[in-house]
Amino acid sequence: MKDLNNKVAVITGGNSGRGYATAKRLKASGVNVIITGRRKDAVEKAAAELRVTGLVADQSKLPDIEHLVRQVKEQFGKVDTLLVNAGITKFSTIEDIEESQFDQIMNVNFKGAYFTLSRFIPLLNQGASVIMLSLASATISPQSASVYAASKSAINAVVKIAALELAARKIRVNAVSPGPVATEIMNKIGLDETLEHQLVQSIPAGRMGKAEEVASMVQYLASEEASFLTGANFLVDGGQSV
């Protein structure tokens, strides 16, 4: 997409999975990409592989977010695409969840995402594109994922309001909601062959998604081809939420 050439994109949580795949795709389109993450070694490794800029920032901490914004402003000035992708996945029944787990999920997935958007708004160029990573879980209401799903449902609400608040500056704000995607996070949450088989049975497409398929949607929303799209939630879930 030629209109992305020499644009500036910030991708939080860009050192692995969907964020990494998106950084790779945007870089190939000529975008100046900045990826962030909590782990310095992982960010540096990914940045070197992708040949992009890597900055360490913990999305759950407001001082980190504000420091990140200052760094981006000093090095790049303005931002054309903001992908708020960083998040964590944890499961518990409503009965058994601990307050600490509730706070951890909400601090990263909602509060962190919210203030990342908030603090980057002054840096967004006229006509910029903001993409918030939500999840199909916010639509299908899976058991043992009440807080996780709630954190993403909250993101969906913010996307609509942000789209209205930023419309005067021609800034588009959309959500992308992946279904189950084959990334390293699936191994971290204990997805074995049996669970994967059960999961695939819930997907009409008959397979897990690919990080590259989510990246393709993000790239499209970042481009001028999506100039009439704002305030929407795009499900990339193989039909799981149907």
C-alpha positions in Angstrom: 0.0 0.0 0.0 1.9 3.0 -1.4 0.0 5.5 0.8 1.7 4.0 3.9 5.3 4.8 2.7 7.3 6.9 5.1 4.4 7.0 7.6 5.1 6.5 11.3 3.4 3.7 13.3 3.6 2.8 17.0 2.7 -0.8 17.9 2.4 -1.6 21.6 3.2 -5.2 22.4 5.0 -5.5 19.1 7.7 -8.0 20.1 5.6 -11.1 19.5 2.5 -12.6 18.0 0.0 -10.3 16.3 2.0 -7.2 17.1 5.2 -8.6 15.6 3.3 -9.8 12.4 1.8 -6.3 12.0 5.2 -4.6 12.5 6.6 -6.9 9.8 3.8 -6.1 7.4 3.9 -2.4 7.9 7.7 -2.3 7.6 7.4 -4.0 4.3 5.0 -1.2 3.2 7.7 1.4 3.9 6.4 2.5 7.3 8.7 3.7 10.1 7.7 1.3 12.8 8.2 1.6 16.6 7.4 -1.5 18.7 7.1 -1.5 22.4 7.1 -4.2 25.1 7.8 -4.8 28.8 10.8 -7.1 28.4 13.9 -5.3 27.2 15.6 -8.4 25.8 12.5 -9.4 23.8 12.0 -5.9 22.4 15.6 -5.6 21.4 15.6 -9.0 19.7 12.4 -8.3 17.8 13.5 -4.8 16.8 16.7 -6.2 15.4 14.9 -8.9 13.4 12.4 -6.5 12.0 14.8 -3.6 11.5 12.5 -1.3 13.4 12.8 0.9 16.5 12.2 -0.8 19.8 11.3 1.0 23.0 10.7 -0.6 26.4 7.4 0.4 28.1 5.0 -1.4 30.4 1.5 -0.5 29.3 0.1 -1.1 32.8 2.1 1.9 34.2 1.1 5.4 33.3 4.6 6.8 33.8 5.9 4.3 31.3 3.2 5.4 28.8 4.0 9.0 29.2 7.8 8.4 28.9 7.1 6.4 25.7 5.1 9.3 24.2 8.0 11.7 25.0 10.5 9.4 23.3 8.3 9.0 20.2 7.8 12.8 20.0 11.5 13.5 20.3 12.5 10.9 17.7 9.6 11.0 15.2 7.5 14.0 16.0 4.1 12.8 14.9 2.3 9.4 14.5 0.2 8.3 11.6 -0.9 4.8 12.9 -1.3 3.7 16.5 -1.9 0.1 17.2 -2.8 -0.5 20.9 -2.1 -4.2 21.0 -0.4 -5.0 24.3 -2.4 -7.2 26.6 -2.5 -10.2 28.9 -4.6 -13.3 29.0 -5.7 -14.9 32.3 -8.7 -17.1 33.1 -10.8 -17.7 36.2 -14.4 -18.3 37.2 -16.2 -15.4 38.7 -16.5 -17.4 41.9 -12.7 -18.0 42.2 -11.1 -14.9 40.9 -8.7 -13.0 43.1 -8.7 -9.2 43.4 -5.1 -9.1 42.3 -5.8 -11.0 39.1 -8.8 -8.7 38.4 -6.6 -5.7 38.8 -3.8 -7.1 36.7 -6.0 -7.8 33.7 -7.8 -4.5 33.9 -4.6 -2.5 34.5 -3.1 -3.8 31.3 -6.0 -4.6 29.0 -8.2 -1.6 29.8 -6.5 1.1 31.8 -3.2 0.7 30.0 -4.8 0.7 26.6 -7.1 3.6 27.5 -4.2 5.8 28.6 -2.0 4.8 25.7 -4.7 6.2 23.4 -5.2 9.2 25.7 -1.6 10.2 25.9 -0.9 9.6 22.2 -3.8 11.8 20.9 -1.7 15.0 20.8 0.9 13.3 18.7 -1.6 11.9 16.1 -1.4 13.5 12.7 -4.5 14.9 10.9 -6.1 11.8 9.3 -4.3 9.3 11.5 -5.6 5.8 12.1 -6.0 4.3 15.6 -6.5 0.5 15.9 -7.4 -0.9 19.3 -6.9 -4.7 19.7 -10.0 -6.1 21.2 -11.0 -9.8 21.1 -13.8 -12.1 19.9 -14.2 -13.1 23.5 -16.0 -9.8 24.1 -18.7 -11.0 21.7 -19.0 -14.7 22.5 -18.9 -14.6 26.3 -16.6 -17.6 27.1 -16.8 -19.2 30.5 -13.9 -18.5 32.9 -13.1 -15.3 30.9 -15.4 -12.8 32.5 -12.8 -10.2 33.4 -10.8 -10.7 30.3 -13.9 -10.3 28.1 -15.0 -7.3 30.1 -11.7 -5.6 29.6 -12.1 -6.0 25.8 -15.8 -5.0 25.9 -14.7 -1.8 27.6 -12.2 -1.2 24.7 -15.1 -1.6 22.2 -17.0 1.1 24.0 -14.1 3.5 24.1 -13.4 3.0 20.4 -16.9 4.3 19.5 -16.6 7.4 21.7 -13.0 8.1 20.5 -14.2 7.9 16.9 -16.7 10.7 17.7 -14.3 12.8 19.7 -11.5 12.7 17.1 -13.7 12.9 14.0 -13.0 16.7 13.6 -9.3 15.9 13.1 -10.2 13.2 10.5 -8.7 10.6 12.9 -10.3 7.2 12.5 -10.6 4.8 15.4 -11.5 1.2 15.0 -11.2 -2.1 16.8 -9.9 -5.4 15.5 -11.2 -8.5 17.4 -9.3 -11.7 16.6 -10.6 -15.1 17.5 -8.2 -17.9 18.5 -4.8 -17.2 16.8 -1.9 -19.6 16.8 0.7 -17.5 18.7 3.0 -18.2 21.7 0.4 -16.8 24.1 -1.6 -19.9 23.4 1.2 -22.1 24.8 1.5 -19.8 27.9 -2.2 -20.3 28.8 -1.8 -24.1 28.5 -3.3 -24.9 25.1 -2.6 -28.6 24.4 -3.7 -30.7 21.5 -7.0 -31.7 23.2 -8.0 -28.2 24.0 -6.9 -27.0 20.6 -9.1 -29.6 18.9 -12.1 -28.5 21.1 -11.4 -24.8 20.2 -11.2 -25.5 16.5 -14.6 -27.2 16.6 -16.1 -23.9 17.7 -14.7 -22.1 14.6 -16.7 -22.5 11.4 -13.6 -21.9 9.3 -12.3 -25.1 10.8 -8.9 -23.9 12.0 -7.0 -21.5 14.2 -6.3 -18.0 12.8 -2.9 -16.7 11.8 -1.2 -13.7 13.2 -0.6 -12.5 9.6 -4.3 -12.5 9.0 -4.9 -10.1 11.9 -1.9 -8.0 10.6 -3.6 -7.8 7.2 -6.7 -6.3 8.7 -4.6 -3.8 10.7 -2.7 -2.8 7.6 -5.9 -2.2 5.7 -7.3 0.0 8.5 -4.1 2.0 8.6 -4.3 2.7 4.9 -6.3 5.3 2.9 -8.4 2.5 1.5 -10.2 2.4 4.8 -10.7 6.2 5.0 -14.5 5.8 5.4 -14.3 3.4 8.3 -14.4 4.6 11.9 -16.0 3.5 15.2 -16.3 -0.1 14.0 -15.2 -3.5 15.3 -13.8 -5.9 12.8 -14.0 -9.6 13.8 -11.2 -11.7 12.5 -12.4 -14.9 14.1 -13.2 -17.5 11.3 -16.9 -17.1 12.2 -16.5 -18.1 15.8 -18.8 -15.3 17.0 -21.6 -16.1 14.5 
